[in-house]
Amino acid sequence: MKLNNLFQTKLKGKSTFVFFQLAAVLLLETPALVSAQIVPDNSLPNNSLVNTNGNISEITGGTEVGGNLFHSFAEFSLLTGNEAFFNNAGSIENIISRITGGEISNIDGLIRANGVANLFILNPNGIIFGPNASLNIGGSFVATTANGIQFADGTVFSATNPLGPSLLTMSVPVGLQSGANPGNITVNSLALAVPVGKTLALVGGDVILARGNLFASVGSIELWSVQQGEVLLDVVKDGKIGISPGVNNMNYGNIQLSQASLVDTTGEGGGDVQVQGRQVTLTDASIIGAETYGSLPGGNITIKATETVEVIGGVGQNSSGIFAGVGSGATGNGGNILIETPNLRLVDGGTISNSTYGPGNGGTVKVIANNVELSGFVETPNGPRGSRFEVIVLDIGNGGNLILETEKLSIADGGQITTSTFLNGNAGNLIVNAQEVELTGAIENARSGLFATAVDGSPFIPGALPGTGNGGTVIVNADKLSIRDGAIISASNFQSQNLLPPGEGAAGNVELNVGSLLLENEGIVSAEANVGNLGNIFINGGDILLRQGSSITTDARGTATGGNIFMNTNTLTLLESSRLSANSIADFAGRVVINAAGVFLSPDSEITATSAAGPEFSGVVEINGQQIDPKSGLIDLSTNTADPADKIVSGCASDVGSTFSSTGRGGLPEAPNQTLRGRAVWQDVREVPAPAGEDEVSQEPVPEIKPIVEAQGWVIGPNGRVVLTGNVPHVTAAAPGITSPQCQDVQFSE
């Protein structure tokens, strides 16, 4: 399969197996349409008329006011294969139909109207579009379970109070008023579509698509689940209808897409998709898509939920997902994806993607959420695939940025957030602003993590030039960043699995601005290159700890030069075979520059900048702050710690404290598995007379300065002076007042 056909496959590649498997389910879930019919309620000044001829119900009459035509029905349902024909005049702009009885509208046939009129169907009890439901109208279509439609002059066309004052108006609809517990809207239709450039809007209690397909090419699709409140309508002259929330507090319901449902505004220019509810869920390879195939811009996808957005699972290689972008050969720029919710979950292969397969530039993906979770994977013919965010470039167009603003980001089970270029366009940047980021684990051929990749996808695209696009930058701003169990943050111009050749463009950078950074059990931060320009790593952090074979690397493979690592931190600790490296195989190594208050290495850990090409190609390791001896792990202090000529001994009264200390090399460091030694106090019990007057202190001449050795103890001379000795005198230590804790009793928690 060609890579540039990936998006089309995701939209059109519905599984035949799933179709037959779910057909029986739909027959059970769809209510029988035995009593389906269209019956006027005679509540209008000029009532609606219905003339049935065979399977066609012709609807005439109604009350016409200006460009609005009002219809009112006690029941409105269509049997399978039947047709409801609104035979309106060509001058009508809006056909507004209400259903005032207590029955749900079951529609499993064709709804048709003349001209370019917009069609509104209002039934507070609920609306079901069966598998054979379809539209043949010239304008936009709005199906709603609201109580009434409000107009610009303040009048309301109510379905719950049809016998109230009849105040029909010629003004345009401006809002939908939903009461408590409105009915649901269910779509099982295989093809519910409006004309090019028009709007298809469903506004109900819960909105449920179960193998339901909605199409509005270059137009817009609006899915709103409103339990109570008012939404605003904006009917524009071109027939498109915009929807926005009202000013009052609103209660939202749930929106569910399942059984390979599809919401699609793809066309010569992508249309917009707006989804608003409490919980928004996509399962079973269901898709929301907005892609441009021409010169017009792609549409935007906006999903807002007051509780949760979930994109779950898939069928075979088809994942549930949200897709926007630029189609093959299209010159229009792609639209954006915006998701706002407290909780966003991509589970079992769920995908959010904004990619360009043409000359047009890709759009941006932006997520604003309290918690973002990527977990689980789906089995595909090519092996398991984790959940993912992705911004992909497969032509000369540049990729957009991927931005996450969240309190906590959790990625596991091979989940990935990636910006990639496979050809000549440059990849976008990946930016994460969070309080906590936790990356964990890996699956077959896939590590969990954050990626910015530039590789060569031309072998999969006939006639394509080798990939020269530059990689993007991975930027993480977080209070706490944890990378565990093989997870990774990477910017590179090659794939570790070698599935594709390395790209000729520059590898991107990694920038981490964190309060604390933990890499554990082969956690990795990498900015590596195979050819072309190097990638760099910039880390600003409070405390940085690498354990159990973890690494931070800018190593260069192939003919590339090694990248650089710049680190500003309070403490840097490398334990258990962990490493920092800016090495190179065939060219110059990079630099490792560390500004730290403390640097601690276990004997089996290392910081290197070497080249296999020879010592003359080695890089530089520069540590600013306290110097270290990597072999012993001890601070490197000066050998001559004190000048004895400047030492002055003076007496003091018995009730006045005095201390003397000298620090130098030597001594035995404490072993971590031994008991800490108590701090015994030396005490001189002799009485020291107070000086009668101020003594004159003089320095004795020193004819020859002998070499100084490290002091191992001290004694009191006959004249009361403290004398440092090169060996330890025999003394009896007083028992310590505080018992030192056992090393094994000390516990660390996060």
PyMOL commands that set and color helices and strands:
alter all, ss='L'
color gray80, all
select helices_A, chain A and resi 3-12+16-29+458-460+615-617+644-646+743-745
alter helices_A, ss='H'
color red, helices_A
select strands_A, chain A and resi 38-40+48-53+56-61+63-65+68-76+83-86+94-99+105-107+110-113+118-122+127-129+134-136+141-144+148-151+156-158+173-178+185-187+192-193+199-204+207-210+213-215+220-235+241-245+251-252+254-258+262-264+272-282+287-292+301-312+314-315+318-319+321-326+337-347+351-356+365-375+377-380+383-386+388-393+402-411+416-421+430-440+442-443+446-447+449-454+474-484+488-492+510-520+524-528+537-546+551-553+565-574+579-581+591-601+606-608+620-625+713-716+722-725
alter strands_A, ss='S'
color yellow, strands_A
deselect
rebuild
show_as cartoon
